[in-house]
Amino acid sequence: MPIDFNPHFAFNTNNHLAQKIVHNRFVADNQPIKDTFTKSINVNDANFDGIKVNKKSFGKIQKTGETATLYTITNKNGASVDLSSFGATITSIKVPDKNGKIIDVTQGYDNVTPYETSPVGHAGGTIGPVANKINNGEFKINNKTYSLEKNKDNGKTHCHGGSEGYDAKNWKANILKDGIEFTYTKKDMEGGYPANVDTTVTYKFDNDNNLHIIYKAKSDADTLINLTNHTYFNLDGAENTQENSVYDHIVTLPNSSTITENNEIAIPTGKLLKVEGTPFDFKTPKKIGDVINSESDQLKIGSGFDQNYVIDNYDGKTLIKAAEVESQKTGIKLEVLTNLPGFQFYSANHLGKTAQPNGKHGSRYEKRSSFCVEPQFFPNAINTDSFKEKGILKKGEEYNREIVYSFKI
């Protein structure tokens, strides 16, 4: 459920970073951006069972003057994940295809500038404090009403934490032996949300090409929280930027028998719809292109797939397989597991705006050139009586949820 590209933001096409990574070195914050690193990371912190973690400058953040840092986790097989401190964002995931060739399977950009000034669909970002939509930009906790920025649907809804959400913040980072721990403290009433909230997003990448994303948060007062990741995937290779280029991807959503019904602005009505016999039925494998243009009021509302799927047998603790998506071209299969109750399956229906900047492969990401699987609490749950879990984090309690992106061939 992305926010459409805002053409009023400027994009500097001259500020590109080379993609080549030279291990164990980085550019100091006060130095010009270079293609190589200039300082070594402590090997005891950065290496574990063949895992290496490196960093370099990702460019200057215009609003604050800070330098964003790009971290690269590389496993012993040469697969890697790139993570930006700005937005605690996944900028690249590179994994082997069926022929052993390393393929970049995620859309993104070469430097921090487009992430900050031309925010297209929150690519790869950590979404929060609350993912997806809040109707009328309002919610109530402890009989107090809170009002948020209405940044979606012509001022009718708040979406993805607003224009200054978590994916627009520069997070602090700690290098682990097998990943990166990002931290950010949200101040009370920042973005309209109550409480001071300490949030941690930890990315761990292993030698079996499993990327674990672990979300933790603690608050000094009752608040609302619903964190997810918004990576856009194309398993044929992210250089396939043309319109409808994910149509041949084969999707299985094995543990979802229902979806949440949407009203005309994609706010859940509170009713669950069975997927059986509808275009939303991926209990058995189907190509996206075979069903995306089916006759369906729900598909029309989303301009394609943009629906919250309900996970069967959810208990809040067990990691349940939400999705399997496979490319026949590369043989790469993505499995998504989570202990959240639902996920947004999105077919990138709103990419391809004229003013949208070119991606890291040199061309613009067009409509339906990728897909997203975004585990989450149900959209607008706080305002929906029939949804049991509201996403309320109580004072002194800990929010602890996980997403796993697992790559196989």
C-alpha positions in Angstrom: 0.0 0.0 0.0 2.5 2.7 -1.2 2.1 6.4 -1.3 2.2 7.5 -4.9 5.2 9.3 -6.2 5.1 13.0 -5.4 6.1 15.0 -8.5 6.7 18.2 -6.4 9.9 16.7 -5.0 13.1 17.4 -6.9 15.5 14.7 -7.9 19.2 15.3 -8.5 20.3 13.0 -11.3 23.9 14.0 -10.9 24.4 12.5 -7.5 25.1 8.8 -8.1 27.2 6.4 -6.2 29.1 3.6 -7.9 27.9 0.2 -6.8 31.3 -1.5 -6.5 32.0 -2.6 -2.9 35.5 -2.9 -1.7 35.4 -5.0 1.5 36.3 -3.7 5.0 36.7 0.0 4.2 34.4 3.0 4.3 34.4 6.8 3.6 34.6 9.0 6.6 31.6 11.3 7.0 33.5 14.5 6.2 35.1 13.1 3.0 33.8 13.2 -0.6 31.8 10.2 -1.7 34.2 7.6 -3.3 34.0 4.2 -4.8 36.3 2.7 -2.1 36.4 2.5 1.7 39.1 4.3 3.7 38.9 2.7 7.1 38.8 -0.9 8.3 36.0 -2.4 10.5 37.1 -4.5 13.4 37.2 -8.0 12.1 35.9 -9.5 15.3 32.7 -7.5 15.0 32.3 -7.9 11.3 33.0 -11.5 10.5 31.3 -14.7 11.8 31.3 -18.0 10.0 32.2 -16.4 6.8 29.8 -13.5 7.2 31.3 -10.1 6.4 29.8 -6.7 7.2 31.2 -3.6 5.5 30.1 0.0 5.2 30.6 3.1 3.2 29.0 6.5 2.7 25.6 6.5 0.9 25.5 10.3 0.4 24.4 13.4 2.3 20.9 13.8 3.6 19.8 17.2 2.4 17.4 18.0 5.2 19.8 17.4 8.1 23.3 17.5 6.5 24.0 14.1 8.0 25.7 11.4 6.0 23.7 8.2 5.3 25.7 5.0 5.6 25.3 1.9 3.4 26.1 -1.4 5.1 26.7 -4.6 3.1 26.3 -8.1 4.7 27.9 -10.8 2.5 27.8 -14.5 3.3 30.4 -17.1 2.4 28.5 -17.9 -0.9 28.8 -14.4 -2.2 25.1 -13.5 -1.6 24.7 -10.1 0.0 22.2 -7.5 1.4 22.7 -3.8 1.2 21.1 -1.7 4.0 20.9 2.1 4.3 20.9 3.9 7.6 18.3 6.3 6.1 15.0 4.5 6.7 16.8 1.3 7.9 16.2 0.5 4.2 17.0 -2.6 2.1 18.5 -1.2 -1.1 19.7 -4.4 -2.6 19.5 -8.2 -2.1 21.8 -10.3 -4.4 21.4 -14.0 -4.4 22.5 -16.8 -6.8 20.2 -18.0 -9.6 19.9 -21.6 -10.9 23.1 -21.2 -12.8 25.1 -19.8 -9.9 25.0 -16.2 -11.2 24.5 -13.6 -8.5 21.3 -11.6 -9.3 20.0 -8.4 -7.7 16.3 -9.1 -7.0 15.2 -5.8 -5.4 14.4 -2.4 -6.7 16.2 0.6 -5.3 18.6 3.5 -5.9 22.3 4.2 -6.0 22.4 6.8 -3.2 20.3 8.4 -0.5 19.0 11.4 -2.5 16.0 9.7 -4.3 15.0 8.0 -1.0 14.8 11.4 0.7 13.6 13.8 -2.1 11.7 11.5 -4.5 10.1 8.9 -2.2 8.7 6.4 -4.6 6.5 3.8 -2.9 8.8 3.6 0.2 11.1 1.2 -1.6 12.8 -1.2 0.9 12.1 1.0 3.8 11.2 0.3 7.4 7.5 1.4 7.6 6.3 2.9 10.8 5.2 3.9 13.4 2.1 2.3 11.7 2.1 0.6 8.3 -0.8 0.9 5.9 -3.8 3.1 6.4 -5.6 4.8 9.3 -9.0 6.1 8.3 -9.5 9.9 8.6 -6.0 10.0 10.1 -7.4 9.5 13.6 -7.3 6.9 16.4 -8.2 6.7 20.0 -6.2 5.3 22.9 -7.3 5.5 26.6 -10.3 7.7 25.5 -8.0 10.3 23.9 -8.2 11.0 20.2 -5.0 11.5 18.2 -4.9 13.2 14.8 -2.3 12.4 12.2 -1.2 13.8 8.8 -3.7 12.8 6.1 -1.2 12.0 3.3 -3.3 9.6 1.2 -6.6 9.4 -0.7 -6.9 13.2 -1.2 -6.7 13.9 2.5 -9.0 11.0 3.7 -6.4 8.7 5.2 -3.0 8.5 6.9 -0.7 6.0 5.4 2.7 4.4 6.3 3.5 6.8 9.1 3.1 9.9 6.9 5.7 11.9 5.0 8.0 11.9 8.0 7.6 8.2 8.9 10.3 5.8 10.0 11.6 5.3 6.4 12.4 9.0 6.3 14.7 9.0 9.4 18.4 8.4 9.7 18.8 5.5 12.1 21.8 4.7 14.3 23.5 1.5 13.5 25.5 -1.2 15.4 27.4 -3.8 13.4 26.8 -7.3 14.6 28.8 -10.5 13.8 26.1 -11.5 11.3 24.1 -8.3 10.5 23.1 -4.8 11.5 21.1 -3.5 14.4 19.4 -0.1 13.6 17.9 2.0 16.4 15.6 5.0 16.4 13.9 6.9 19.2 10.6 8.5 18.3 9.7 11.5 20.5 6.3 11.9 22.1 3.8 13.3 19.6 6.3 13.1 16.8 4.2 12.6 13.7 1.1 12.9 15.9 1.8 9.6 17.7 1.9 9.5 21.5 4.8 8.4 23.7 8.6 8.2 23.4 9.3 4.9 21.6 12.7 3.1 21.3 12.6 1.0 18.2 15.1 -1.5 17.0 15.2 -3.2 13.6 17.8 -6.0 13.3 18.8 -7.5 10.0 20.6 -10.9 10.1 21.7 -12.7 6.9 23.0 -16.3 7.1 24.8 -18.7 4.8 21.5 -20.3 3.7 20.4 -16.9 2.2 17.8 -16.3 4.9 17.3 -12.6 5.8 15.7 -12.2 9.2 14.2 -8.8 10.1 13.5 -8.5 13.8 11.4 -5.6 15.1 11.5 -4.6 18.8 10.0 -1.6 20.5 9.4 -0.2 24.0 7.3 2.8 24.9 7.0 5.0 28.0 3.2 5.3 27.4 0.5 3.4 25.5 0.9 4.0 21.8 0.2 2.5 18.4 2.7 0.5 16.4 2.7 -1.7 13.3 6.1 -2.2 11.6 6.8 -3.8 8.3 9.3 -3.8 5.4 8.4 -2.5 1.9 10.9 -4.1 -0.4 9.9 -4.3 -4.1 11.0 -7.7 -5.6 11.6 -8.9 -9.2 13.1 -12.4 -9.1 13.9 -12.3 -12.8 16.4 -9.6 -11.8 15.7 -6.0 -10.8 17.0 -4.8 -14.1 13.7 -5.9 -15.5 12.0 -2.6 -15.0 9.5 -2.7 -17.8 5.7 -2.6 -17.2 4.1 -5.9 -16.3 7.5 -7.6 -15.9 6.4 -9.7 -13.0 3.4 -11.3 -14.8 5.3 -14.6 -15.1 6.1 -14.9 -11.4 4.4 -17.8 -9.8 2.7 -17.0 -6.5 1.6 -19.3 -3.8 -0.1 -18.0 -0.6 -0.5 -21.3 1.2 -1.8 -20.2 4.5 -4.4 -17.6 3.6 -8.0 -18.6 3.1 -9.4 -15.1 3.5 -8.7 -11.4 2.8 -10.0 -8.3 4.4 -12.7 -6.6 2.3 -11.9 -3.1 1.3 -14.2 -0.1 0.8 -13.7 2.3 -2.2 -10.5 3.9 -0.7 -9.0 0.6 0.4 -10.0 0.8 4.1 -11.1 -2.6 5.5 -14.8 -2.8 6.2 -14.2 -5.3 9.0 -15.6 -8.2 6.9 -13.5 -11.1 5.8 -13.9 -12.5 2.3 -13.0 -16.1 1.3 -10.5 -16.3 -1.5 -11.8 -19.6 -2.8 -13.1 -19.2 -6.4 -11.8 -15.6 -6.6 -8.7 -14.0 -8.3 -7.2 -13.8 -4.8 -7.0 -17.5 -4.4 -3.3 -18.5 -4.4 -3.6 -21.5 -2.2 -2.3 -23.3 -5.2 0.4 -21.7 -7.5 -0.7 -19.2 -10.1 1.1 -16.7 -12.4 0.3 -13.1 -11.5 -0.5 -12.3 -15.1 -3.1 -15.1 -15.3 -5.4 -13.4 -12.7 -4.4 -9.8 -12.2 -6.8 -8.5 -14.8 -9.8 -10.6 -13.7 -13.1 -8.9 -13.2 -13.3 -8.0 -9.5 -14.5 -5.0 -7.6 -11.7 -5.5 -5.0 -9.0 -5.6 -7.8 -10.4 -2.4 -9.3 -10.1 -0.7 -5.9 -6.4 -1.5 -5.7 -5.8 -1.2 -9.5 -4.4 -4.7 -9.2 -3.3 -6.8 -6.2 -3.1 -4.5 -3.1 -4.9 -6.6 -0.5 -4.4 -7.6 3.1 -4.3 -11.4 3.4 -5.3 -13.0 6.7 -2.8 -15.7 7.9 -4.5 -19.0 8.9 -3.7 -20.4 12.3 -1.9 -17.3 13.4 -0.9 -17.3 17.1 1.4 -14.3 17.3 4.5 -16.4 18.1 5.0 -19.1 15.4 6.7 -18.1 12.1 4.2 -19.1 9.5 4.9 -19.2 5.8 2.9 -16.3 4.2 4.1 -16.5 0.6 6.2 -18.3 -1.9 7.0 -16.5 -5.2 9.2 -18.1 -7.9 10.8 -17.0 -11.1 11.0 -19.7 -13.8 13.6 -17.6 -15.6 16.2 -17.5 -12.8 14.9 -20.4 -10.6 15.0 -18.1 -7.6 12.2 -18.7 -5.1 11.4 -16.2 -2.3 9.6 -17.6 0.8 8.2 -15.1 3.3 7.6 -16.1 6.9 6.2 -14.0 9.8 4.5 -14.1 13.2 2.3 -11.2 12.2 -1.4 -11.8 11.5 -1.6 -10.6 7.9 0.3 -9.3 5.0 -0.2 -6.9 2.1 0.3 -8.5 -1.3 1.0 -5.6 -3.7 1.7 -5.8 -7.4 3.3 -2.3 -7.7 0.3 -0.9 -9.5 1.3 2.8 -8.9 4.9 2.8 -10.1 5.9 4.4 -13.4 5.0 8.0 -12.8 6.5 10.4 -15.4 8.6 12.4 -12.8 9.9 9.2 -11.1 13.7 9.0 -11.0 15.6 6.2 -12.7 16.6 3.3 -10.5 20.0 1.8 -9.8 19.9 -0.1 -13.1 19.5 3.1 -15.1 15.9 3.0 -16.0 12.6 3.9 -14.3 10.6 1.2 -12.5 7.3 0.9 -14.3 3.9 -0.2 -13.2 3.8 -3.9 -12.1 7.5 -4.4 -12.6 7.7 -5.8 -9.0 5.8 -7.1 -6.1 5.7 -6.7 -2.3 4.8 -9.0 0.6 4.4 -6.8 3.6 3.6 -8.6 6.9 1.5 -6.4 9.2 -1.4 -6.0 11.6 -4.5 -5.5 9.7 -4.9 -2.0 8.2 -7.0 0.5 10.3 -7.3 -2.2 13.0 -7.4 0.4 15.7 -10.7 1.7 14.3 -12.2 -1.6 13.3 -14.3 -3.4 15.9 -14.1 -6.9 14.4 -10.3 -6.9 14.2 -9.0 -8.3 17.5 -5.4 -7.1 17.5 -5.2 -3.3 17.4 -1.4 -2.8 17.3 -1.5 -1.1 20.7 1.9 -1.2 22.6 1.3 -0.8 26.3 3.7 1.2 28.5 6.6 -1.1 29.7 5.7 -3.9 27.3 7.9 -5.0 24.4 6.8 -5.2 20.8 8.6 -8.2 19.2 7.8 -9.4 15.7 9.7 -10.9 12.8 9.8 -11.2 9.0 12.0 -13.7 7.2 12.9 -13.4 3.5 14.3 -16.8 2.5 15.8 -17.3 -0.9 16.1 -20.7 -2.5 16.7 -22.3 -5.9 
